[in-house]
Amino acid sequence: MHGARRPELNAGAVVPPIYQTSTYHFPEAFSEAAGHGGTYLYTRGQNPTQEVVAELLRGLEQGESCKVYASGMGALAAVLFSLAESGDEIVALDHLYGGMVDLLRWVGPRYGLNVRWVTAEEAKHPEAVVGEKTRIVFLESPTNPLLWVHDLAHWSKVADAAGALVVVDNTFATPINQRPLELGADLVVHSATKYLGGHADLIAGAVVGPRNLLDRIDPMETLGSVLDPFAAFLLARGLRTLALRVGRANENGTRLAAALENHPKVERVYYPGFGDPVQDEIARRQMSGRGGMVTLVIRGGAGAPLRFLRKLRLVHVAASLGSVESLASVPGQTSHRHLSAAALAARGIVPGLVRLSLGIEEPDDLVRDLTEALDAV
Ligand SMILES: Cc1ncc(COP(=O)(O)O)c(C=O)c1O
């Protein structure tokens, strides 16, 4: 909340202003010593409002450096295009976000990358997966939508020994609940569109890590994935309440997972570490809170999710996650809609699956809304 204060540059303003400008006046010849109160040239490269969010995110993830992008996909693309070379093996752990799966499928064959898709079962044994040719391991934890946790410290150790980089998408956990760099990961990527912004009103992305690696990652300047100053301002504003929002989402997630587990219409509840001692032990080691994402399998066949969603009165039926208002979606029709029926089934994304992103509402109100909607299925 208190990071990136620069009132001396901003007429004493407590809230960093929006520098909504594409270009900058410079009295002398432009100097490469741009940014941080020096000379700015062009907002595709540097902008003071972007710098404020980069500084806040760097601090939250405890990294040395941060670059911000127009979206989470922009951040992931920047990492992939900058660090992977033709002939490299890229290890992609199962349950990556669908957009990242699409990017790897699209880019891999065109640029000579060998993408190795690793199942949830194989992911338990990183030493059997990472090899000499592995350049980057991409993983998310907890995963979408089944909320499995991968052992980040173990993956980082094995990858490090093989000279490979581990890139963790920390969108679901947020740095309030989990800081992958402290567990040995090389880079953290975010869809800041989600919890970091927190109000479903912006699209943004970020990469955080050590300076030597960040220096090798293309800035938004080259790929053109520019975070607009207004979106950067909204993101900085959202970050001020991140800890409070995520704290409440953690409480709501834990409460709702327990409350819905015994509902007769619920076949199964997925929540990080829930009902699985091995997963619970990993989550305990690497997460300080379990988050606000809860996934349900609803009984009653393929039509059950739709009947459930239609009865919700408080929870919005919408894609995306991490906002102050609770959202419900059917992953097979939203985040994973590009996958074939066979690919969905192989990932455990069964027809009755509904993903909940719990916001900051009163827990009793959420229990009532979700229970009443389930009763009506
Ligand atoms: C885990 C995860 N990573 C990355 C992305 C992509 O982020 P964006 O939509 O900001 O491009 C998403 C979006 O849903 C996501 O859920």
The ligand as a Gaussian input file, in Angstrom:
#p B3LYP/6-31G(d) Opt

LIG

0 1
 C       -3.877000     -18.004000     -14.630000
 C       -3.998000     -17.038000     -15.767000
 N       -2.893000     -16.619000     -16.396000
 C       -2.946000     -15.747000     -17.439000
 C       -4.155000     -15.264000     -17.884000
 C       -4.177000     -14.304000     -19.043000
 O       -4.316000     -13.012000     -18.537000
 P       -5.026000     -11.809000     -19.332000
 O       -6.459000     -12.186000     -19.517000
 O       -4.815000     -10.639000     -18.414000
 O       -4.294000     -11.677000     -20.633000
 C       -5.333000     -15.651000     -17.247000
 C       -6.624000     -15.116000     -17.741000
 O       -7.678000     -15.610000     -17.499000
 C       -5.263000     -16.572000     -16.170000
 O       -6.369000     -16.996000     -15.522000

